[in-house]
Amino acid sequence: MRIIKSTLTAAILVAAMPLTSHAEGSSREFADVYSECGLGGMIFSGESDSNVILAIISNVTWDLGTTAHSSNVSSAENCITRGSTSALFIMENLPQIEGDIAKGEGEHLAAAVSSFGCESQLQSLTSELQIKTIESIDTGVYAEFTELEKSAQIFDTISSSCTI
């Protein structure tokens, strides 16, 4: 119950913050960043009030909105639309994608990269994903990551490095 109250409090605070994002080149409203971007926006896409609230709560709960802001800055065009499909694919195929990252190739990883429209960058994105995964393993945090956090790391790496 305490976690739910804390989450709701955080969501209310986010909603009460100034409503413009100061990200360079972005005109997206601050509240829209939390509801349309990041994992929350991708998992709970849609315009219903409950989806908007769940997206905000998810973004605030998992990483205090860092993923939402980074995806808004690095790939704002992916918020909700293409990103929602990509995030869902990554989450549903996480074990296979992790295996492909370890091997340095594979159908699931290629499909994940393709879902962002970055087929031509598969090799460089695979290398970057391997480096980030190894860094996380070396520091000991990867073993503590939830599936959502592992999926977020893969999603963020691809979306921030993909240049269409």
C-alpha positions in Angstrom: 0.0 0.0 0.0 2.9 2.4 0.8 4.3 1.8 -2.7 1.0 2.6 -4.3 0.7 5.8 -2.3 4.3 6.8 -3.1 3.7 6.1 -6.8 0.5 8.1 -6.9 2.2 11.0 -5.1 5.0 11.0 -7.6 2.5 10.9 -10.5 0.6 13.9 -9.0 3.9 15.8 -8.5 4.9 15.1 -12.1 1.5 16.3 -13.3 1.9 19.5 -11.3 5.3 20.3 -12.8 5.6 23.0 -15.4 4.0 21.8 -18.6 6.7 22.4 -21.1 9.7 20.4 -21.9 12.9 22.3 -22.4 14.5 19.7 -24.4 16.3 21.2 -27.4 14.3 20.9 -30.5 11.3 19.5 -28.7 7.9 21.2 -28.5 6.2 18.3 -26.7 4.4 19.2 -23.5 6.0 18.0 -20.3 3.0 15.9 -19.3 2.9 14.4 -22.8 6.6 13.3 -22.4 5.6 11.2 -19.4 2.5 9.8 -21.0 3.7 9.3 -24.6 7.4 8.5 -24.3 9.6 6.1 -22.4 8.4 2.6 -21.4 5.3 3.9 -19.8 4.1 5.5 -23.0 5.0 2.5 -25.0 3.4 -0.1 -22.7 0.3 1.9 -22.0 -0.2 3.6 -25.4 -3.6 5.1 -26.1 -5.5 8.2 -25.2 -7.8 6.9 -22.5 -7.4 8.6 -19.1 -6.4 5.3 -17.5 -3.7 4.7 -20.1 -2.3 8.2 -19.6 -2.2 7.8 -15.8 -0.7 4.3 -16.0 2.0 5.5 -18.5 2.9 8.4 -16.1 3.0 6.1 -13.1 5.1 3.6 -14.9 7.6 6.2 -16.1 7.9 7.7 -12.6 8.1 4.4 -10.8 10.8 2.7 -12.9 13.3 5.5 -13.5 11.7 8.8 -12.4 11.1 9.7 -16.0 14.6 9.4 -17.3 13.6 7.0 -20.1 10.7 9.2 -21.1 12.9 12.3 -21.3 15.8 10.5 -23.1 13.5 9.0 -25.7 11.8 12.4 -26.2 15.1 14.1 -26.8 16.8 11.4 -28.8 13.9 10.0 -30.8 10.8 12.1 -30.2 9.2 10.7 -33.4 9.2 7.3 -31.8 7.2 8.3 -28.8 4.0 6.1 -28.8 3.8 5.3 -32.5 6.7 3.1 -33.7 8.2 2.9 -30.3 5.2 1.1 -28.7 5.5 -1.7 -31.2 9.3 -1.9 -30.7 9.0 -1.9 -26.9 6.4 -4.6 -26.9 8.4 -6.7 -29.3 11.6 -6.4 -27.1 9.7 -7.2 -23.9 8.0 -10.3 -25.4 11.2 -11.6 -27.0 13.7 -10.6 -24.3 15.4 -14.0 -23.8 15.9 -14.5 -27.5 17.1 -11.0 -28.0 19.6 -11.4 -25.1 20.8 -14.6 -26.8 21.2 -12.8 -30.1 23.2 -10.0 -28.4 25.5 -12.5 -26.8 26.0 -14.3 -30.2 26.4 -11.0 -32.0 23.6 -11.8 -34.5 20.2 -13.4 -34.8 16.7 -13.1 -36.1 15.1 -11.6 -33.0 17.7 -8.9 -32.6 17.5 -8.1 -36.3 13.7 -7.8 -36.0 14.0 -5.5 -33.0 16.4 -3.2 -34.9 14.2 -3.4 -37.9 11.2 -2.3 -35.9 12.9 1.1 -35.4 13.7 1.3 -39.2 17.4 0.9 -38.7 18.2 -2.3 -40.6 21.3 -0.7 -42.2 22.7 -0.1 -38.7 22.3 -3.6 -37.4 26.0 -4.3 -37.0 26.9 -1.1 -35.1 23.8 -1.4 -32.9 24.7 -5.0 -32.1 28.2 -3.9 -31.1 26.8 -1.1 -28.9 24.3 -3.4 -27.3 27.1 -5.9 -26.5 29.2 -3.2 -24.9 26.3 -1.9 -22.8 25.3 -5.4 -21.7 28.9 -6.3 -20.8 29.3 -3.0 -18.8 26.1 -3.8 -16.9 27.2 -7.4 -16.2 30.7 -6.2 -15.1 29.2 -3.7 -12.6 26.9 -6.4 -11.3 23.7 -4.5 -12.0 22.5 -6.6 -14.9 21.7 -9.6 -12.7 19.6 -7.3 -10.5 17.7 -5.8 -13.5 14.0 -6.8 -13.9 12.9 -7.9 -17.3 11.4 -4.4 -17.8 14.8 -2.8 -17.0 16.6 -5.1 -19.3 14.1 -4.4 -22.1 14.4 -0.6 -21.4 18.2 -0.8 -21.7 17.9 -2.5 -25.1 15.1 -0.1 -26.2 17.1 3.0 -25.1 20.3 1.8 -26.8 18.6 1.2 -30.1 16.3 4.2 -30.1 19.1 6.6 -29.0 21.6 5.3 -31.6 19.2 4.7 -34.5 19.5 7.4 -37.1 17.0 7.0 -39.9 
